[in-house]
Structures are given as structure tokens and as C-alpha cells.
Amino acid sequence: MAAAHEPDRETSAPRGRVLLVDDEETVLRSFARILRSAGFHVDTASDGQEAVRCFRTGQYHAVVSDISMPSMGGLELLKEIRKHDLDTPVVLVTGAPSVETAMVAIEQGAIRYLVKPVKTAELRHVVDQAVNLYRMALIKRSAMAALGDVDKQIGDRAGLEVKFESALEKLFMVYQPIIRFREREILGYETLVRTSEPAIPHPGALIDAAERLGRMRDLSRAIRAIAPRPMMEAPERGRLFYNLHVLDLDDEALYDSDSELARMAERVTLEMTERASLESISDPRSKISRLREMGFRIAVDDLGAGYAGLNSFAQLEPNVVKLDMALVRDVHLSDTKQKVIHSMNQLCSDMGMEVVAEGVETKEELHVLLELGCNIFQGYFFAKPGLPFVDPDFSRV
């Protein structure tokens, strides 16, 4: 292996700062000479681990790395870089090209895949393009920050995988009370997933990441492992309302009678959003029946916001329906919403289903909903989601 290389001591880099990584001394020197002559500031490293050390102490506009090196190859280096920086473009180089390797490199987020021997003009052009892409990435990040578009902050797959793994390690649950208003009692708590990973700032971004990576099953299993624990230890807190992703129905682990969720099934209501379709699930009716046989109750979440057809609703045969918060919001100002909620509430009552009005935020909304026949509520007006357990506040009524 070639000896370690000291960082380039130039102080100005008019065309950008580049990190070159290769265990072949001659290639490293050749690439460095070409890029320096083109005006780039160049640091070099003879393996992936040395490159990681360089990256931790310096800021680079682009990285050019051999894909096959001892101890840490280019793809592993890319993932390590994404732990520290989501934007720096990575160019991977190989002397043994294959379609499969190229596809993996691009899928993971390498912006280009070059084959040795690399022509001088091609190397300069690709690195120049990479540096410009880095500058564009910074501008786009500033724009997203200004617009508050935080859920698009992670770019390539390698970066997303790194942050998703971190998010899984930092998962925790919060719980929001669901109350019977007239009785002034707690019916139960809905559990909601959170993560302290700053790059995945809200539950929607977490689920989007899981779906993009094909890791929804991993996320769901992690949530099911931790969500029931506080409620198992607090039977006086009533039912646990748990959000079930539609793909969970195809996970055999959901039906494991020894799981923590199954052990308290008689106190668990599984919520499935009306926004999701059951069309991708094979024989969903029998799977819902299995869950009922285990003791679970079924709820349709976001009623009024999903598909107009009744197929999913009929297959779920819910015990509980939760009115979508868009219907609840400013209901006191909308005759149309009032008519819809009144009709839904009456029909669900006739079918023996409990109705939960979620997203209640104001006294005016509450009073109109009570007039429309609702009695079970969830929303910020009573309590925000919090660590186990937040008590509802009835004092503002």
C-alpha cells in the first residue's frame, strides 16, 4: 500500500477543493497532477480510512475515489462520507468495469462512474461538473431552508440509508390522549412515532425514507417493539391506538402471538388510514380476520380524506372511525362540514361504530362537534402528544 499523503498546502482553490483516493501510487499522482494543473486544490489519500480522516478535518467540493481498495472500498467510503456530509459529490473510478457495479454505484449516489485509464480531459470535465453540482446543492439547501421544505434535505440513497439507520436507533414514541368528553374520562392513547435524528425531522419524512429504501418492514417492527411498553405497565390508561401501515398486513411477524403488541391485543385498536389502498395486499379480509381473532379492534383513520369507494371500508369492517382533522378544522364556520359530520356520526352510530373527532384545537370546534353528536375527541385543545403520559386538560371548556 502506498504511503499516506500529506494534505495539499495551497491556501486558495479558485476551482474547488478535491479529495483523491486511490491505493495505486501512480494513479494518485497522475490524477493529482492533472487536477492541480487545472486550478483545483487537491488532497490525496491512499485508502478509504485515510480519506475519512481527511474528510473529518476538511471541507471538499468533490471526492474522486477508486471503487476497489483494501479495508474500505469506494462504496463504503461514500456511505462514510454521507455520515458527515449529504452534499459532496462522489466520483467512483474502476479498472475492472461491470454493468452491475456501475448500477450499484449510481444507485448509491455516485454522480459518475469512470473507467481506467481516464483521459485527462474527461477527468477535468467530470471534476469541474462535480464541483459545480456541490455549489448548486448548497444553493438548493439554502432555498429549502428558506421555504421550510425540510423533508427533502437528504439526496442520494447512501445518505438516506445512513440517516435512516440513525433514525431507527433514535426512535421513541409519544402518546396523545383520546377522551370521552361528557364523562371526563380517558378512553386511551394514540401512540405516534418520533426520532431524534435531525436529518429526518418529522414522522412523514421517516415513513417516506422507509418507503424509498424498501425498509418499511424494519421501521414497523422497530415501532411495534417499543410502542406497547408504557401502556402494558399502565392498564389504567385504557386502550392503545396504534397506526398500522398497510404493508404491515403482509408481515407474518404482525401475527406473532408472543409479540408485545399481541400480548395486550384486547386493549389495542389498530388504526389504518383511509388514505391508503388495500389493493396491494393479497386477501386483506382474511388478514384482518386473523387480527380480530387475536383480540385486536380495527379503526379507520382519516375518514373523509381517503378513496370515495367503499371497498376498503367494507373489508376493514371497523369498530372505530376517526374523522379526518381536515373535516374538524373550523367546523364551526362551515355548514357543509357540519352536515357531513352529522351524517357520518349518525350512520356510524347506527352501525355500532365509535366515532372519534381528531384534531380538535378550539373551543368553538368542540362545542359544534358536541351539538353534532360527537363525544370522543382527540386534539391539541385537550393535550399535545407527549412522553407517557400526558393528562387531558378539561379546564378550558
KAVEN-V568999 format. One record per helix or strand of 2 or more residues. SS is the DSSP state (h for helix, s for strand). FROM is the first residue (numbers start at 1). TO is the last residue. If there is no record, write none. Layout:
BEGIN
SS:FROM:TO
SS:FROM:TO
END
This chain:
BEGIN
s:17:21
h:25:37
s:41:45
h:48:57
s:62:66
h:74:84
s:89:94
h:99:108
s:112:115
h:120:147
h:150:152
h:157:169
s:171:180
s:185:195
h:203:213
h:216:227
h:229:232
h:235:237
s:239:243
h:246:250
h:252:255
h:260:263
h:265:267
s:268:273
h:284:294
s:297:303
h:311:316
s:320:323
h:325:328
h:331:333
h:335:350
s:354:358
h:363:371
s:376:378
END
